[in-house]
Amino acid sequence: MNILMLTSEFAPATGGIGTYAREIAFAASQLGARVTVIAPDYAADSTAEDRALPFRLVRFHGGLHSMKNLPAKILLAHSKVRIEDFDIIHAADWPFFIPLALARHRTQARLLMTVHGTEINETQTPLKRAAIRAAGVFGPRTEVAANSRFTRELFRERFAIDEERVNAIPLGVSEFWFKPRGRRKDVRKAYGIDQDKIVMVTVARLTRRKGHHLTLAALERLPRELRQRITWLVIGPKGESDYVAEMREMVEKSDCEIHLLGSLTNEQIRDIYGASDFFCLTGVPDPSGRVEGFGLVYLEAGAGGLPSVATAIGGVPDAVLADETGLLVEPNVEAVAQAIVEMVDDSDTRSILAAGASSHARALSWERCAAETYGLSRPEDRIAAVIESLNASRAQPVMPIGH
């Protein structure tokens, strides 16, 4: 199978779409597909890193998307779709939806577009909707992959498209997060954490919709003796400046033990997962229209052996299975506080949910995601098919000789 992917985000830029594009391209290559990725260069030379990838990466001049880049992307898609005989052409994010639709007459390949959540609301302005209609973006040849059941239903509410052409395909988690971590005792010592503390960790950009303020309010609602048993590690880059300032002030006034660690490498985060007891990310509804389309970080924490306390918003219920991989609650202070109490007080609950979280993360691999997205077969699928065929043949009745 020959696949062309068009994406407006890729490494070295960080973010969910860049992770998706890289991981699904990598997984498809491992499954035997020939993959070409077209991605921005961010005005940097990444030739050495790009050559080490198991797929072909072609960079175009550009950075993070803005609408003024659309004409250039239209020309780019128009020139790239016919460079080879592709079986699938995949627009990995919405900035390439219109460019791919306008180039569809130049190829007989399957046309695939992935929706991640927030962009569905962002494309509801009259101008963008008119452009989408005029380009025939979601015409009869277009297939849509949504990253969760929530995203699929949100998309179907906003756009008229046949149900069978919209599939919910949950994201995957990289094998990286399952790899060995630093010794729990050593990692805690490095970050100045007492060995007897219950460590709760959050990994998310410090922005209002991620709900750090809700988690803090829930912690402060707990009895003082229980609060003092908890250390909260907050990892992630800064978001809105006013919210960051507000959170810092709240942390300074709180008597909870909170470490604002800022941005860390994935290796450092993986070590911290091994030194922690549970993950907590309590996102809240965002009136601006931004949504949590899935919640990949919950899977990464699960791969690190951590159950989650999470709020049931957006696509999070696909990433955190209620009472199987974590505690899924409504986004209010009382519910989050009760979930934290249960995690802290009941080590058996933590252990059971941790096992479920690890199993769920293992099941949602990127190879599974790539196979479902592109129609590729995995080795385990082929083995299962052979076993099923053998069992079917053995079940056939044996005809007596002479008949």
N, C-alpha and C positions, 0 to 999 in steps of 0.2 A: 504494500500500500504506500502511495506517495502523497504526503500531506504538506500543504503550505499553510503556515500560521502567520497572521498579521496581528501585531500587538503594539499598543502605544506605551506600554510599560514593560520594562525588563531590567535585569541587573545591569549596572550597579544601583539603580534606583530601588528603594525598599517599598514594600506595599503588597497588598493581597493579590492584585492582578499580576504583578511581576512574578510573584511566587507561583501563582497558578500557571502562567505561560511557561515558565522554566520547567516546573515539575512535570506537567503533562507532556511536554515535548520530550523530556528525558525518558519518561515512562514509556511513551509510544515507541521511542527508539529502541528501548530494551525489549519491547515486544516484537521487534522486527520491522517496524515501519521506517520508511525513509522520510525524514522530517526536515523541512526548511523553515526557519523562523526569520521574519522580517521585523526588526525592532530598532528603536532610536539609539543613537550613539552618545547622547548627553555631552557632546563636545569633548569626548575623552577617547583615548586609544586603549581599547581592551582586547587587542588582537590576540595576545598570548592566552588570556583567559577564555576567549571565545573558541579558539582552536582546540582547547582541551575538552570541549563538550562533545557528546556523542551524536550531535545533530549539526546541520549547517546553519550558521547564524549570519545573516546579512544585515548590516547596520545601515540605517539612513540618517541623514543629518537632522537632528531634532532632539527635543527633550520632552518634559511633561506636556500633555496635550492642552491646547486652547483652540477655540473655534476658528481662529485665524489660520490654523494649520490645516484645516479641512481641505482646501483646494490642493495642497501639496500631497495629502494622503490619497485624494482621488486619483491624481496622476500616478502616484506610486502603485496603487492597487491595479490600475489600468495596465501598467507596464509589467507587473510581476505575475499576473495570473496565467499568462501564456508562455512563460519562460520554460516550462516543462509541462508534461502531460500529468497533471495532478488528479488524484482520485477525490481528495477532499480539500477544500479551501476554508480555513477556519479564522473568522474574526474573533479574537479572544476577548475583545472589549469593545464598547459601543463606538469609540471614535473611528473604527474601521467598518461599522455597519453600512453607512451610506456609500463609502468608497467601494466596498465589495459588491453591494447591490448594483451600482452603476457599471461595474465591470463584468457582471454575470453573463452578458451575451458573448463574452470572449472565451468562455470555458464551459465544458459539460460536466465539470466536477460537482460533487455534492457541496452545497453551500451551508456552512454551519456557523452560528453565532452564539456566543455565551453571554448570558446576563447574570450580573452579580448582585443586584439589589437596588442600591441607591440610584444608579443611572436611569432606572425605569421611571422614577419620580422626576429626575432632572430633565428628562426628555418630554415632559408634559407641557412645556411652554408652546404657545400657538406657532411660533416660528419653527421650532424643532419638529413639532408634529407635522406641520405642513411639508417640511423637508423630507421627513421619513415617508410620508404618503407619496410625495412626488417621485421619490427614488424607488418606490416599490420595495422597500427594505424587507418587509415580512411577506413577500409574495409567495406563490405556491412552491417555489423551489427552495425556500429557506427553511432550515431546521434550527430549532432553538434549544440550547442546553441551559438549564437553570441550576444554580449551585445548591438549591434546597427546595423543599416543597413550598415553603413560604414564598420564595422568589418566583417559582413557577406560577403560583396563584396570583401574586401581585402583577406579574407580567400579563396574565390572561385577563385580569380586570382592566388593564390599561390599553391593551391592543387586541384587535379581533384577529385571531389566528386559530386554525383547527387544533383541537386538543391533542391529536396524535402527533403533531409536529413540535410539541413542547415537552421536553423530558426533564425531570428533576434528577440530577446526577450529583450527589454530594461530593465535596472535595476530598482530597486524600491527605495523608500525613507522611512526611518523609521518614525514611529509615534512620536518618540522622538522630531523631529524637529518641530512638530506642537504644542507642549505643551507650556504652558504659559512662558513668558519671563520676565526678570526684567523690572521695569519701565524705559521707555525711558530716562526720565530726570535724574534718579539716575545713570543709566549706563553711560550716557555721562559725568556726573560729576565725576564718578569714574575713567574715562580714560582721564580726563582733556580736554574734547571737548566742545566748546561753543554750547549753545542750538540752536543758529540760523544758524549753519553750515549745509551744505549739506554733508552727510557722505557717502563716497564710501568705500566699504570693499572688500578685496581680501583674499581668503583662499586657499593657495596652498604652496607646498614646494618651497623654494626660489631657483629655478633652471631655467636655461636659457629657456627651452622649454615652461615654464609656462608664459613667456612673461611679467614679471614685468617691464623690461626695455622699452618695447613698451608702456605700460600704462603710465610710467613716461614721456616718450618723448611726448606722446599725451597731458598729462596735461600741460607740459611746452609750448606746441603750443597754448594754450588757451590765450585769452586776460587777462592781469594781474588782472583786477577787478573780472573776473569770477573765476580765479584760487584761489583768496583769499576767495571765498565763499565755497570752497571745503576742507574737511579733508579726507585724504586717510588713512585707517587702513589696514595694511598688516599683515596677520596672517599666520603662518606656520613655520615648521622647516627649518633648513639650508640645502641647496643642495651643489653644487660644490663650493669649497672654493674660487676659483678665481672669480666666478660669485657673490658670496655673498660679497666679498671685493669690487668688481666693483660697485654693487648696493649701498652699504653703502656710497661709495665715491660720487656717483651720487646724493643720497639723501641729503648728507651734503652740496653739492654745490647748490642744488635746493632751490628756494624760496617758493615751495609748502609746505603745512602743511602735513607731512607724519609721521605716527607712526608705526615703525617696532616693532610689539608686540611679535614676535617669536611664539613658540608653546603655545597653550591654550587648556583647556579642552573643550569638546563638550558643557558643560553647559555654559561656558564663551562665546563661539562662538555663541550659541543660543541667549544669552542676547544681544550680540553685533549686531546680525541681527535685533533684535527688536529696537535697537537704531540707525540703519542706514537707508539710503534712497534708495540705490541700490547696487547691487553686480557687480563686474567687474573682469573678468579673461580673459586675451587676449593672449591665447596660440599661439605659432608660430610653423611652420613646423620645424622638427628636422632632420638634415641630417644623424644622427646616426641610424635612423629607428624607434625610439620610437614614438608612436602615442597616441593621446587622443582617446581611444576607445569609451568612452561615455561622461563622465563628471558629475558624481554623485553629486558633490558639488553644481552645479547649481540648482539641484532639492532640495537639502537641504536648500539653500538660498531661493528658491521659497516657500518652506514650511514655512520659517520664514517671509514670506511676502515681499520678495525683488524681483524686476525685475532685469534682467541681461544685462550688456554689454558684449558681447562675440564675439570671432572670429570664423568664419565658417571653422574650421579645424576638421578632423577626424570625430568622432561620435557626436560632440557637437550639430549639428542641430537636433538630436533626444532629447537632453536634454533641449535645448533652442529653442523654436519655434519662428521663425522670425516674429516680429511685433505682436506676441500674448503673449509671456512670457518674451520677451526681445528684444534688438536690436542686430542683428547678422550681423557682418560686416567682410570685408576682413582684413587680418592681416597686416595692414599698418598704419602708424602714422596718416595720414589725416582722414581715415575712423573711427578710434577709437576716435580721438579728436572730430569729428562731433557727434558721438554717445553720448559721455560724455556731450557735450553741450546740446543736446536734452534732456537728462535725467535731467540735472541741471535746465535748463530754463523752462521746461514744466511739472508742477506738475500733470496735467491731464494725460499726457502720462505715467508718473510714476505710477499713481493710476490704470490706465487701465491695464498696463502690470503686475503690482503687482497682481491684481485679476486673470489674466490669469496664472501667474506663480504658484500661490497657487492652482488653479484648476488643472493644469497640474501635479503638484507634488502629489496632492491627488489621481489623476487617476492612477499614476504609483506607486502603492503600492507594497510592497514585497510579499504580498499574491497573487496579480495578477501575479507577476513574477514567483512565485513558482507554481501557478496553470498552467500557460502556459508551464513552463519547464517540469513539471512532469505529466501533464494531470490530475491534481486534480480539483475538483469542489469547488467553493466558495459558501457560503450561498446565496449571491445575484444571483448567476447563477442558483441555484436550485429553488429559488423563481420565477425567470424569466421563467424557464422551466415550472413550475406549472401554472403560469398565461397564458403562451402560450398554454398549453394543454387545460386549461379551456376555453379559447377564441375559440380554434379550435372546441371543443365539442359543444359550443353554436352555432357555425356557421353551424353545420350539419342540414340539412333539417329534419323536423319532419314528419314521414310518418303517414297518416290518419289510424285510427283503421280499421282493416279488410283487410288491404293490406299487 
